[in-house]
């Protein structure tokens, strides 16, 4: 139901030129009538990037199995001036400015809400201010706990090849909030395929099938073609039968081990993995850019680390504008903030913007190592 609302807009009188004019009557307010709704608008207006290209990307990547519903919503929204997401008593729908609506599922509605939160983050600050804010944010006890959990996950999600343990890089997006920080995870694009490769590591036929099923991902896992070329030679050796089977199998295991060691130490993503991370979390605060970690390595008696940013990290920061690297050390961690160099200048080697050291950290991760070593 609509009501008539009277909005009084007072016009400011010009400043008096002299005290003699102060007795003049002030300018009368202007009265203007507007028609307004008796209720606040329902739902939340979806940000432009959520509607386009967000819906199409969800459909193209079939993110979280929502591709078909995203394609239907993308078709429905075309030609509509605005799209609002409405949740009421457990049901969800999209609504346009005319009131027309499209029912959607709860998982899809929740995904759109999370995307809308993400695109409502305050934009990133200039590099100098962001660097200072990251230093302050990472120094809080809550941030230290989050970083500790990052490295615990790198150990939990480790890959093991031929008895050797390789921890993995993790990464994602940073959100800065008053007095705190949130490290959001984005799944590695290649990790599932890497695990499949390791599981099939002693079966050349299975590895060949994996290359046929996932050519693009295997090309990223094996950019030098080491394993691919070895499989071609292996097929020839199997046909000829001149090299003993035990030696052929040993060479295959060594080749898989080499590729896996290199692949585990890199973090990769695409729009699909970014969307999956985006729709899984609540978002608030300011955009703090992207992050990834340099995890510990398994040494003879404990975890080793202290790996500064690599050349690839500096190259990525030069392309994207900024990157935060969180590097494990035996008794803490270092945080590096990399930003795009000024035109005509090369990237300078970064010093940590924040370093954390604590004996309790060393004891905690040593206990994890000792349990795994048993």
Secondary structure, DSSP 4 states (H G I P E B T S, - for coil): -EEEEEEEEPPPPPPPSSGGGGGSPPPPPEEEEEEEESSPPPSEEPPHHIIIIIHHHHHHHTGGG-HHHHHHHHHHHTT-S--EEEEETTEEEEE-TTS-EEEE-HHHHHHHHHHHHHTTSBPPPPHHHHHHHHHHHHTSHHHHHHHHHHHHHHHHT-EEETTEEE----EEEEEEETTEEEEEE---SSHHHHHHHHHTTT-HHHHHHHHHH-HHHHHHHTTT-HHHHHHHHHHHHHHH--S-HHHHHHHHHHHHHHHHHHHHT-----HHHHHHHHTTS---SEEEEEEEEE--EE-SSSEE------HHHHHHHHHHSEEEEEEEETTEEEEEEEEPPPTT-PPPPPPPSEEEE-HHHHHHHHHHHHHHH-
